[in-house]
Amino acid sequence: MANANVGGSNVLTAIIKEYSKFISTDHCFKLAVTILLCGVTLIWWANGVSSSSSDGDLADDKNSILKEEDVQSLQTEDPSDDSDIDDNDDDDENKSQQTTSSSASSTIAAHPTNNLHKPITKCPTREKALAQGLVLYNKHWYNVSKFIAHHPGGSELLDQYLGTDITHVFHVMHRNPKQIMKYRKPVRGATEEEMEELLQRRNEVSQEMFDEYEEGVMTKSHAADFFNRERFNLEAFEKDAGELYEDFTKAGYTKPTFGFVAQKTALVLMFLFLSVLCMKLASSDDQQSIIATTPLSYILPGIFLGLFWHQSGFLMHDAEHHNLIGNELVNDILGWLYGTVFLGVNGAWWREEHREHHAFLNAFDEAGFKDPQMKEDIWIQNANLIPFYGQELIHFLANFQHILFIPIIFFAGRIGIVVDSTLTERKFRPWTILGNVFHVLLHYAVLSQTNTPIRVYMAGACQFAVLSLQLLGNHHIKPWNNIHSASEGNFSVWQILCTQDFDTPIWFRWFYGGLNFHYSHHLFPTISREYFPITTPRIRSLCEKHGLPFIEVGFVECVTGMVTNMNEVKKEFAKHGAGTLSLVYG
């Protein structure tokens, strides 16, 4: 028996010795860090779930149509039902925004030029249709009051467009509009007077947006780029914009090719391979190599790791728009892979916020921000947003926001979006936890190839900051509009005035992931970025024909403009808000 124990002890000792050859002290440290990260991730997740547990009534993520029997059951409602929309459909997030905004407005005096407090012209036709839960589509009124809570894109999106003509925005935001609408029965046709009144209101809102655009801090220098409001005719523009989209869909631009998807995926994997290769070279026994003996030992693999995240983010964007593969479920899976697993950003969270970003671009109401992806908690990018910042910390940071803007993005940008995508998720999804675990394991395996994992990760995070600047640059210095009036206006005009493209050479287009053709994406979200080089010249011609701005800026010029804009808004905040600089600029 004793011999058996000795033998067992010898075997155990042998196993430990053999295992110790593989697991060094450095590996143990990395493993401990990995376990710690997993624990922190689970804590973040638990906090996010508990804070958003009341949001479980949100509609399904899938951007698909309702089952036929569900639609038919909705049609059993009385077409003449004049009941108001149930205010209880608003989620808890909006309630918290209202609380925040009331606190902010009591702390900060309203900005004199802030259009939050401008009286909104009431359109009788819109007000009547809104009260009845109606939307106008192809000159017919449809009752959607009982469908709002079931809207796959979220109840708030449809709620904001009640009483308006949704024909064009419905077409460009959905891949299969005819299939969706074939099960719906209109209440009645619209009268000539109603059509004329809604057109007049859309034109009034467009002119108000032109005023806001011309008053913008940074847009004045680009006002000559086709912008001529005297040449603009809304009815003619709407006709041409609708025909342009029809041309794009008939040409098959909503269907990407397999070659495009394979090429972009290969690019992502190539950057991951190059990052690991550089780590291996830096950790090799040949200590005389340039990579091993200089800061390149962590900078070079960090840059490639950052590019891996960078390009994964673009593919997540495509997949969550269902613009990669024809099948929606496959797109959702790819969005989870490229986003949650590769990038570390919750793909489903991003999809929900990005829908609102497209529908409420640079918009707000009396309760606060409506565009969640252009909202920032630590700086103020537009004077119209000043009333929503009531926290004393923001008062202090606003004094230096033009200085802190770029350092914050470079050193905290990646960590911020990873944490935010976990903490603010609105619906519990088990596969998100699984994706987070895979993300940690993947990066543990990758960073185990280097002796300086933290330096490599931080170098990658700095490179990833370029993506943050790219994402902000398309809309950051553009006007912000009140959603109540903006949703009554023309969707295409709204998107054009709040967007700009990056001017990039052909050989460098891959680096921007379609952000260099952002007019194409925001005007027609269902079009694949594979075709943006074809669609953009035609959109440019459309803008030129109708006197609308079409702006292309270089990346450096764009970043400079954002910093300058931050400085101008800081001065406005100091004049009409709070902060130490009010003594200088007040």
N, C-alpha and C positions, 0 to 999 in steps of 0.2 A: 504493500500500500504506500509505504514511504517512497519507494522507487518511482511509483506512479506519480506521486506529488512532485518529486524532483524533476521527472520527465516533463510534466505539465508546466512546471516553472521554467524549465529550459526553453520549451517551445514559446511560452509567453515572452520571455526575455529576448529570444531571437526575433520574434515579431516586432517587439518594440524597437529593437536595434535597426531592423530593416526599415521600419516605418520612419524612424528618426533620420535616416539618410535622405528620405524624400521630403519630409516636413522640416524645414529649417526654421530658425527663429524668425526670419523675415516672413516666411509663409504663415507662421502662427500669428504674427502681428496682423497680416492681411486678412486672415480668417477671422480674427477677433473684430477687426473693423467691419468686415462684411456682416457678421452676426449683429453688430451694433446697428449698422444701417438697416438691416431687416427689422430689428426691433423698433427703431425710430419710424420706419415706414408703416409698420403695423399700428403704432400709436397714432400717427397722423391719420391713418385710415379710420381708426376707431373714432377719433374726434370728428372727422368729416362725416362719418355715417350718423353719429349721434346728433350733429348739428343740422343734418339735412334729412332726418328721418321723416319729417313731416312733408317732404316733397315726393313721397312715393306714389302720388297720384298722377305724376307726369306721364304723358303718352309714351308708347313704345318707341325705341330708338329708330326703328326701321323706317325709312322714307318710302314706304310702300302704301298702296291704296288699302282702304278698308275692305274686309270681306264683303261679298255681295249681300249676304243676309244682314250684315250690320248696317250697310247703307240703306237697305230697304226698310229696316226697322226705324231708322232715322226719318224716313220719308213719311211715316205714319203721323208725324206731327201736323197740327193744323196750319196750313199755309198762311192763314190770316192772323196767326198768333202774334200779338203786338207786345208780348211781355219783354221787359228789359233784360239785358244780359245779366246773369247772376254774378254779382261782384265777388262772391265767395270763391270763384274759380282762380282768383289771384293767389299765387303761391307765397310762402312765408318769406321768400327772398325779397319780394317787392315790399312786404310789410316792414322788413328790417331797413330797406332803403328809405321808406317814408320816415321812419323814426330818425335815421341818420340825417336826412335832408332837413327835417324840422329843426333838429339841433343845430345844423349848419346855418340855416337861414336866420336863426336867432342870434348867432354869434357874429356873422359877417353881414355888413350892410350890402344891399343889392347893388350890383354893378350898374351904373347908369345906362350903359349900352347893352346890358344883358337882355336877350330876347326871351328869357324865361318869364319875365313879367310883362311882356308886350301883350296887349289884348289880341286874342285869336279870333279872326273873323269866322262867324258861324255860317255854315252853308245849310240852308233849310232842308234841302234834299238829303244831304249827308246825315243831319241830325235825326231826321225822321226815320231813315233807313237804319241808322245805328240803333235807335230805340227798338226797332223791330227785329234786330239781328239779321239784317240783309246785307248781301254784297252783290255788286253788279258784275256780271260776266257775260261777254258777248251780247250786250244790250238786253240782258234779262236779269231780273232780281232773283236771288236764291236765298232761302232762309237757312242759316247755318248756326242758329242760336244753340241748338242741342248738339251740334257737332264740334263746337269750340273746344270742349274739354277732351275730345278724342283726337284732336288734330295731331298727327304724328310729329310735326315740327314744334309742338308746344302750343298751349292755348293762347299765350300772349301775342304770338305772331299774328294769328288770325284776328284776335280781338282788336288789335291796333288798326286793322284795315277794314273794319266793319263800316258799312255805309259808303264805301268808295268803289271805284271801278278797278277791279283787280285783274282784268283780262291780261294785260301785258306782264305784270309781275308774276302772275300765276303761271304763265307759259314759260318764262325764263327760269323760274325757280323749281319747276317740276319737269322731270324727264318724260312723263307720260300723261300730260294734262287731259287729253281726250279720253283716255281710259278711265281716269278718275271721275270726270264729269258725266260720263255716259249713264251713270246710275243716279244722278241727281236730277230732280224735276224742278224747273223754275216756278216761282210763285206767280210771276207775271212779267210782261215785257216792260221795258222802261219807256217813258213818254219822251217826246222831243224836248219838252221843257226840262225834264230831269237830266237828260243827256247834255243839254246846253249849259245848265247850271253847274253840273259837275266839271265840264270842260272849262268854264269860266273860273271856277275855283282852282283847278289845277294850274291855270295860267297865272292867277294871282299869286299862288304859292311859289311858282317858278320865278316870278319877278322879285318876290321877297328873298328868295335864295340868291338871286343875282345881286341884290343889294348887299346881303351878308358877304357874298364872295368878294365884291369890290372893296368892302371895308376891311377885308382880312389883312393881317400884318404882312404876310409873306407872299400873298397871291398877286399883289400889285405889280411886282416885277415881271410877272408872267401874263399880265392881262392882255398883252398884244398877241398872244398865241391863239389866234382865231377868234378870241372872245369879242363878240360884237352883238350886244343884246338887241340892237335895232334890227338886226337881220333875222332874229329868232321868231319863228312862227310855230307855236306848240302843236297845232293840229297837223301841219305838214311834217314836223319832226316825228310825232308819234306814228304817223303812217310809214315813214321811211325806216324808223327803228324796228317796227314790227315786221316789215318786209325783209330787212336785213337778217333778223333772227330766223325767219322762215328759210332764207337762202342758206344759212349756216346749217340748219337742221337737215335740210334736203341734201346737202353736200356730205352729210355723215360726220360732221365735226364733233358730235356728242359721243362718238364711238372710237376710243383709242385703239391703236393697233397693238398686237402682241409684241412686235419688235420694239416699240417705244417703251413698254413696261419692262421688257427684258433688259434693255439698254440701261435704263435708270436704276434698276435693281443691281445690275452688274457694277455700276458706278459706286453704289453704296457699299457693296461687299469689297470692292477694290480698295476703298479708303480704310476699311477695317483691316484688311490684309496688310496694307502698307504701314499702318500704325503698329501692328504686331511685329512686322519685319524690322522696323526701326528700333523697337524695344529689344528685340533679339540681338541686333547688331550692337546696340549700346551696352548690352549686358554680356557680350561675348568675352572670351579670354584675351582677345587681341586688344589690349588696353592702349595701343598706339593709334587706333583708328580715330578719325576726327570726331565721329559721332559719339564715341565712348568717352572722350576727354574734354568735351566742351558742353555748354548748355544745350547744344543740339540733341543731347542724349534724352532730354525730356521735352524740348520744344517741338522737335520734328514729329515724334510719335503723337504728341498732344495735338498738333495741328491736324494730323490725319484723323485722329479720333474725333476732333471737333467737326471735321468735314463729314465724317460718318454720321454724326448726329444731324448735321446741317441738311444733308441730302435725304436722310430718313424722314426729317420733318416735312420736306416737300412731298414725299411719297405718301406720308400719312394724310396730308392735306388732300391730295388727289383721291385717295381711297375713301376718306370720310365724305367726300363730295360724290362718291360712287362714280368717279371718272377714270378708274383704272381698268375694271373688268365689268362686263355686262351684268353679272349676277350680283345682287345687293349683298347677299350673305357673304360671298367671297370678298367683296370690298370691305365689309365690316371686319372680317378676319385679318385682311391685309392691313387695315388701319390699326388694329390691335398689335400686329407684328411690328410694323414700322414705327408706330407711336409708342405704345406702352412698353414693348420689349426692347426695341433698338434705341429709341430716343429717350425713354424714361418719362414721357409725357402721356398722361391718360388720353387715349384716342377718343373714347366715348365722351369724356368731359369736353374735349376740344370741339367735337362735332356739335354738341348742344350749344356751346357758346358761339361757334362760328355761324350757325344758322341765324342767330340773333344779330351777329355782326353784319351779315349781308342785308337783313331786313331792316335793321335800325342803325345803319352806318352813321357814325358821328352824331348820334341823337340823344336827347335827354327829355325829361318831363319834370313836373313839379316834384316828383318823388326822388329823382336822381338820374343816374346814367341808365340809358337803355342799351347802349352798345358795350357789352362786357369786355370785349377784346381791345378796345381803345381806352378803357378806363384804367387809370393808374392811381394808386393810393398815396404815392409819395411825391408826386409833382402835379402841377396844373399846366396843361398845355394850351388852354384857351380861356379867354376872359369870361366867356359865357358860363364856364364851369366853376367860377370862384364861389358862388353861394353854397356849393356842395361840400366845401372843405371847412369844417368847423373845428377840427382837432388842433390843439395848440402845437403839437409836434409838426404838423404840416405847415402851420404858420411860420415856424422857425425854419424848416427846410426850404420853404418857398423863397426865402431870401437868397438862397445859394443854389437854387435848382439848376441854373444854367452851368454851374461849375460841377455839381454832383451828378448831373444827368449821365454822362458817358462813363465815369468810373463805376457808378452803381450798375449800369448795364453790363460792364465787362466783368466785374468781380462778384456780382450777386444775381445777374440775369438768369443764368441757367438754374441755379439752386432755387430761385424764386418761382420759376414756372413749373419746375418739378414738384415743389411743395404745394403750389397753388392748385395744380391739376389733381392733387390727392385730397386736399382739405376742402375744396369747394365743389366736389362732385355731388350732384343732386340725387343720384339714385344708386343704391347698392348693387354692385355687379361682382360676383365671385371671380369672373375671369380677369378683372382688373387686378385683384390681389395676385392671381397667378402670373399675370404679366409683369407685375412689379418684382416678384420673386425671380422670374426668368431674367429680368433686366439686371438685377443685382448679381446673379450667378454668372451671367455673360460677362459683366464688367469685372467681376472678380477673376474670372479665367483670363481675361485680356490683360488686366493690370498686374497679374502675377508674373507676367513676362518681363517686368522691369524692376529695377532696384529703387526707382523713385516714383511710385504710383501716385502719390499726392501731387507732385509737380506735374506729372503727365496729365492728370485729370484737370488741374487748374489751367494748364496751357490749352487744353481742349475747351474748357469753359470760356476762356477768353476768345478763342476762335468762334465759338458758338454765339458770342455776343454780336457778331456781325449779322447773324440771322435776326436777332432782336431788332437791330437798327433797320434792317431791310423791311421787316414787318411793320414797324412804326412809320417808316419813311413814306409809305404810299398814302397815308391819311393824316399824319400827325399835325401838320400845319394848316390843314384844311378847315373850312367852317364847321361849326356845330349847330344843329338845328333842333327846334322843338318838335318832338315826334308827332304831336297832335296836328300840326300844320304840315309837316313833311310828308306824312302818310296820305294827306289829301292832294299832294302834288304829283308830279310825274316821276316815276321811279328812276328812269334813265337819266333825267336831268340831275336828280339828287345824287346818283352815283358818280356822274361825270364831274360835278362841282366839288366832290369830296375825295377825289382820287387823282393820282398822278403816276406816271410810268418812270422807270429808270432807263436812262440812256446808256446802253452797253454795247460793246463790240460783239460781233457774231460769235467769235471764238470763246467769249466769256459768258455767254447766255446761260450755260449750264449752272453757273454759280448762283443765279438768281431764282431758279426754280419756277419761272413764270411770273415772278413779281415785277419783272421788267416789262410785262404786258398786262398790267393790272386793270386797265380799262376793259379789256376783253373779258377778264374773269369776273369783274363786278357787274358788268352789263349783262353777261350771259354765263351764269355760274355752272351750267351743265355742260359747257363746251370743254373738251380736253385741252390741256395746255400744249399738247403736241401740235395743235393747229393755230396757236396764238400768233406765230409769225405771219400766218395767212389772214387771220381775221383783223389784226390790229391796223393795217393800212386802210382797210375799208371803214373801220370805226373812226380813224383819223379823218377820212374824207367826209364822213357823216357830220362830225363836229365842225369841220371847216365850212361845210355847206350851210349849216344852221347857226353859225356864229357862236358855237360853244367852245370852251377852252380844251385844248389837248396839250398837256404838259409832259415833257420828258426832261428829267434832270439827272446829272451825274451823281454818283453815290456820295462823293465828297461834298458837292454843293448841297445835297439833300441834308446831310448830317450838320453842315454849317448852318443851314436854314433852321433846323430843329433847335440848335443851341441858341441862335439869335432870337427865335420865337420864344424860347424859355425865358430869356432875359427881358423881352418886352412884356410878357405876361406877368413876370415877377414885379415889374414896375407898376402895372395896373393893380396887382394884388396889394402892393404896398400903399397905393393911393386910396383904394376903396375897401380894403380888407383890414388885415392886421399885420404885425411884424415890425421889426426894428427899422426897416428901410422906409417905413411911412414917414419917418422924420426927415429923410432925404428927399423923397419924391412926393410927399404929401402936399 
